[in-house]
Amino acid sequence: MTNISTIYKLSLVAFICCFFQICSCKCPVLECWLVQEKARGGGRAVIQEKSLFHIRTEGESPRTESQQQESSDINPDHVFYVTDPSATLCHRSLNARSGAVKKPQCEINPFPPQPATIQWAAALTDSGISPIYLQADWFSASVQGLNGELGTSIVTRAPSETKEHNVILSVFSKTVTVKSRLGEPVLMDCGFWVNPSSPLSGLGFAVEWRYQFRGDGRLVLSYDGKTDRLTETEGAMLDFQGLQEKGNASLILQEAKVRHSGTYICTVYLPYILAQVAMELEIVEPPSLSIHPSTLPLIIPGQVVTVQCEASGFAPLSLELTWEFKGADGQTRSLGSGSMTGHRQAWDGTYSQSSRLELDPTTMNLGRGGEVTCVAVHPGGTRQASVNLNVIGFSTPTIEDSMAMVGVALMLYGFIKFVSWTFTSSGSDGADKQDKKEK
């Protein structure tokens, strides 16, 4: 009886676990903005209207009562039922908690199929496609998941005058934001999926990677999968085996440089349609710190000594340099930022900046001295460099001060004795020579 009870409990726990796992992985209902041109005031204007994407991974399924209620405050013409066999749109980052303020971003646009105008995708439209297949309702949707976990773009097709859409092409990236140190290899993730039931599948594809930064754009790499032609810049490459077998269009930069920071756009072309995702690459290199002079001389109250901190080899520009002082009592306090110089850029694109600080033991209340530290706060991390400051003649001499003064006194005494001995010896030698001459 006990064994039966135990088995019952285990079965119940397993059922609950499976239930919650299934619930946690269910496809979301995406709230999107439908952006399209409409006639207004004798002209045409771009209009944004609320819409819903009900996502599922299989074909026809009955529309539940909850779905109808959920979309009751939205124009029924803007409620779509999307079948995504690849389950890209079922990613956990697209499932926002009920009542959450922050939600995935989604935008839908009408998408008219048309031949590609770029050279490396022109061959895709050599084979004719049935106009009946192209004459349908096509949409493109751009979706950004929560916490930057997923960026995806899809192209959907629905028979005219229906709301049952099928994903034909999806392009996605799990590295919407990438950070890298200088000199390291960089992987910009991009994958794509083509619906095998579509006539567009198997007719070839093309991949394009472009770079954009502050209005400046250039081609990084292009590949025509139909004719197997590749155009690439130095240091950029693809995994061609993964590209052909798994739709892995990820870009590999062999060595990260400062000039690589910016926006990268991965575009995948099929005959008459395309989809693309964008991602940001930031090269983050922390500064190297050095203090000059590396050893400070002994100083007395009223004497001022200048120390300089140099931060070099860092990127991006954002940097905060400050000074700290740790006294003999172990307490640390700020000495401010000192006198800052402007940024200087090196040949490799990295930056340098320095701060100069004048140390006055009397006005700055530095006591008998301590540790002076330069602190650099940068997106790549915090760096520190320190130097010791010793002040003599402060109040009652310490043991160290006394030993220093005794040492100085002994040196002076020795010097005086040496000079005295030298002159005495010279006088004795002169007298001896005079006596010899007289004799």
LOMI-416593 format. One record per residue (C-alpha): x, y, z. Coordinates in pm, whole numbers, padded with zeros to 5 digits, always signed. Layout:
<sites>
XYZ;...
</sites>
This chain:
<sites>
+00000+00000+00000;+00288+00231+00085;+00451+00155-00250;+00128+00238-00435;+00101+00566-00245;+00461+00654-00332;+00409+00572-00700;+00093+00784-00698;+00278+01080-00549;+00565+01050-00795;+00324+01030-01087;+00141+01336-00962;+00466+01531-00928;+00576+01426-01278;+00241+01532-01421;+00261+01874-01253;+00618+01925-01377;+00522+01833-01732;+00218+02060-01712;+00419+02363-01603;+00690+02288-01859;+00432+02281-02136;+00270+02599-02010;+00602+02780-01982;+00691+02689-02342;+00361+02781-02504;+00369+03017-02798;+00284+03377-02715;+00021+03619-02832;+00228+03910-02962;+00099+04263-02940;+00224+04440-03252;+00197+04769-03432;+00062+04736-03784;+00228+05008-03991;+00086+05083-04335;-00001+05364-04569;-00361+05479-04587;-00547+05749-04773;-00604+06054-04555;-00705+06411-04638;-00661+06378-05012;-00319+06218-04970;-00154+05920-04809;-00013+05893-04457;+00163+05626-04253;-00074+05490-03990;+00010+05278-03683;-00265+05054-03546;-00269+04790-03275;-00277+04428-03385;-00233+04078-03246;-00027+03781-03362;-00156+03447-03229;+00142+03210-03271;+00128+02833-03313;+00373+02575-03445;+00128+02351-03630;-00145+02397-03890;-00511+02475-03846;-00629+02490-03486;-00960+02608-03348;-00973+02964-03220;-01048+02946-02853;-01290+03166-02664;-00998+03321-02470;-00841+03431-02798;-01163+03597-02906;-01195+03780-02572;-00831+03884-02572;-00868+04054-02910;-01204+04216-02837;-01051+04566-02796;-00867+04545-03130;-01003+04575-03480;-01081+04214-03589;-00914+04287-03922;-00587+04330-03733;-00592+03994-03555;-00374+03735-03730;-00313+03364-03670;+00045+03274-03758;+00181+02922-03799;+00556+02901-03735;+00681+02541-03767;+01035+02654-03674;+00905+02776-03333;+01128+03083-03354;+00837+03299-03242;+00784+03071-02941;+01111+03175-02777;+01087+03240-02403;+01191+03605-02444;+00869+03670-02638;+00649+03546-02353;+00588+03849-02132;+00435+03797-01789;+00071+03886-01756;+00039+04253-01664;+00407+04325-01725;+00491+04681-01828;+00788+04580-02041;+00686+04369-02339;+00850+04240-02658;+00861+04491-02942;+00680+04396-03259;+00611+04580-03584;+00425+04448-03890;+00438+04589-04242;+00274+04483-04569;+00541+04321-04786;+00504+04310-05166;+00725+04034-05317;+00965+04166-05580;+01295+04069-05744;+01612+04162-05559;+01803+04457-05704;+02147+04369-05566;+02391+04182-05786;+02460+03884-05557;+02088+03798-05527;+01977+03864-05886;+02030+03501-05989;+01758+03388-05746;+01482+03515-05973;+01604+03343-06289;+01357+03063-06229;+00996+03169-06270;+00763+03144-05970;+00393+03084-06011;+00215+03422-05995;-00069+03247-05818;+00160+03175-05523;+00291+03531-05512;-00057+03682-05537;-00140+03662-05169;-00125+03875-04855;+00239+03905-04752;+00364+04064-04432;+00703+04122-04276;+00736+04143-03900;+01029+04259-03689;+01032+04132-03330;+01267+04210-03040;+01259+03984-02734;+01296+04087-02372;+01645+04152-02230;+01800+04145-02576;+01782+03765-02592;+01639+03747-02944;+01597+03958-03252;+01401+03811-03539;+01246+03912-03869;+00989+03701-04051;+00802+03704-04380;+00454+03553-04373;+00205+03459-04643;-00171+03418-04626;-00420+03345-04904;-00593+03669-04997;-00867+03787-04764;-00772+03540-04488;-00599+03583-04153;-00424+03245-04151;-00057+03325-04210;+00235+03088-04254;+00595+03185-04186;+00786+03143-04512;+01121+03288-04403;+01260+03376-04063;+01598+03532-03983;+01704+03549-03620;+01992+03635-03389;+02058+03552-03025;+02333+03814-02996;+02146+04141-03043;+02425+04312-02848;+02785+04189-02858;+03085+04316-02660;+03442+04214-02729;+03796+04293-02621;+04058+04409-02870;+04227+04133-03070;+03970+03865-02983;+03763+03677-03243;+03400+03792-03263;+03094+03585-03353;+02787+03774-03477;+02506+03519-03456;+02259+03496-03745;+02048+03200-03854;+01763+03154-04099;+01485+02905-04164;+01289+02849-04485;+00951+02680-04483;+01005+02351-04670;+00642+02349-04790;+00690+02676-04980;+00772+02675-05353;+01049+02924-05267;+01235+02654-05076;+01517+02487-05264;+01551+02763-05525;+01864+02908-05366;+01942+03186-05121;+02184+03475-05072;+02336+03620-04756;+02455+03975-04706;+02631+04138-04409;+02650+04517-04394;+02811+04755-04146;+02671+05093-04042;+02809+05355-03805;+02706+05721-03780;+02569+05728-04132;+02863+05544-04283;+02781+05207-04440;+02977+04942-04625;+02950+04584-04742;+03129+04336-04516;+03043+04010-04690;+02803+03869-04949;+02740+03514-05060;+02529+03388-05349;+02428+03038-05243;+02287+02955-05585;+02603+03023-05786;+02842+02976-05490;+03004+03319-05526;+03159+03497-05230;+03263+03859-05176;+03431+03937-04845;+03652+04191-04673;+03972+04099-04492;+03916+03932-04157;+03547+03840-04219;+03426+03488-04290;+03133+03243-04274;+03099+02881-04165;+02999+02746-04505;+02924+02394-04386;+02690+02527-04117;+02541+02770-04368;+02445+02499-04616;+02337+02235-04364;+02179+02433-04080;+02113+02784-04211;+02392+02924-03994;+02478+03260-04152;+02682+03388-03856;+02962+03634-03930;+03307+03569-03785;+03551+03856-03738;+03892+03703-03682;+04038+03993-03481;+03834+04267-03314;+03947+04624-03378;+03810+04957-03256;+03684+05039-03606;+03458+04733-03594;+03224+04895-03339;+02884+04972-03489;+02566+04815-03628;+02575+04495-03833;+02281+04387-04050;+02235+04026-04157;+02005+03992-04460;+01889+03666-04617;+01737+03666-04964;+01503+03414-05122;+01346+03460-05465;+01125+03774-05434;+01146+03806-05053;+01402+03895-04787;+01433+03932-04410;+01702+04092-04195;+01810+04143-03835;+02039+04408-03688;+02281+04376-03399;+02525+04605-03219;+02895+04533-03173;+03090+04733-02915;+03465+04696-02870;+03536+04752-02500;+03899+04771-02392;+03983+04888-02036;+04268+05139-01983;+04624+05071-01875;+04731+05302-01590;+05072+05444-01502;+05178+05710-01249;+05469+05951-01299;+05696+05976-01114;+05672+05617-00998;+05853+05705-00672;+05787+06032-00493;+06067+06214-00304;+06053+06290+00068;+05876+06624+00114;+05824+06866+00402;+05508+07060+00495;+05464+07352+00254;+05644+07175-00027;+05432+07087-00331;+05492+06782-00549;+05315+06711-00880;+05202+06362-00979;+05045+06255-01310;+04825+05957-01398;+04818+05833-01758;+04532+05615-01886;+04603+05466-02228;+04480+05208-02478;+04111+05224-02389;+03788+05221-02592;+03521+05356-02601;+03576+05718-02495;+03380+05701-02170;+03632+05730-01885;+03634+05881-01535;+03969+05953-01367;+03980+06040-00996;+04236+06048-00713;+04215+05892-00368;+04432+05919-00058;+04473+05652+00211;+04637+05786+00524;+04830+05617+00805;+04498+05570+00990;+04368+05349+00706;+04093+05593+00606;+04040+05663+00235;+03911+05993+00099;+03875+06156-00241;+04121+06411-00374;+03907+06500-00677;+03981+06456-01045;+04283+06685-01068;+04360+06871-01390;+04236+06666-01687;+04374+06668-02042;+04172+06605-02356;+04142+06267-02527;+04418+06159-02764;+04364+05887-03024;+04632+05634-03114;+04694+05467-03450;+04484+05163-03351;+04180+05374-03262;+04222+05349-02884;+04230+05658-02664;+04448+05801-02389;+04387+06068-02127;+04579+06194-01824;+04519+06376-01497;+04769+06590-01305;+04745+06646-00932;+04943+06886-00712;+05002+06743-00364;+05036+07000-00087;+05056+06822+00251;+04957+07137+00443;+04649+07255+00253;+04531+06903+00168;+04577+06775+00526;+04787+06477+00422;+04946+06430+00766;+05260+06219+00759;+05170+06090+00412;+05017+05770+00284;+04911+05603-00039;+04797+05815-00336;+04584+05619-00584;+04463+05699-00935;+04126+05533-01010;+03997+05485-01367;+03630+05387-01409;+03553+05255-01758;+03283+05033-01919;+03556+04768-01953;+03625+04767-01578;+03788+04968-01300;+04166+05002-01287;+04393+05148-01013;+04754+05257-00979;+04917+05380-00654;+05230+05559-00529;+05353+05625-00171;+05386+05977-00033;+05614+06044+00270;+05603+06376+00457;+05881+06457+00707;+05885+06723+00977;+05515+06687+01054;+05437+06773+01422;+05631+06543+01658;+05877+06337+01456;+05786+05975+01412;+06038+05690+01444;+06074+05692+01066;+06130+06069+01063;+06385+06042+01348;+06576+05767+01170;+06578+05972+00850;+06707+06280+01033;+06975+06075+01218;+07084+05933+00885;+07111+06282+00737;+07305+06404+01045;+07550+06114+01023;+07607+06187+00655;+07673+06554+00729;+07906+06465+01019;+08099+06225+00799;+08128+06486+00525;+08260+06748+00770;+08514+06502+00913;+08630+06413+00564;+08681+06778+00467;+08857+06852+00796;+09090+06553+00755;+09168+06655+00397;+09270+07009+00494;+09466+06887+00798;+09656+06639+00586;+09735+06906+00328;+09867+07145+00598;+10094+06878+00751;+10242+06786+00412;+10316+07154+00338;+10495+07206+00673;+10711+06897+00623;+10824+07017+00281;+10913+07364+00418;+11124+07210+00695;+11317+07002+00443;+11396+07309+00231;+11530+07504+00528;+11762+07220+00622;
</sites>
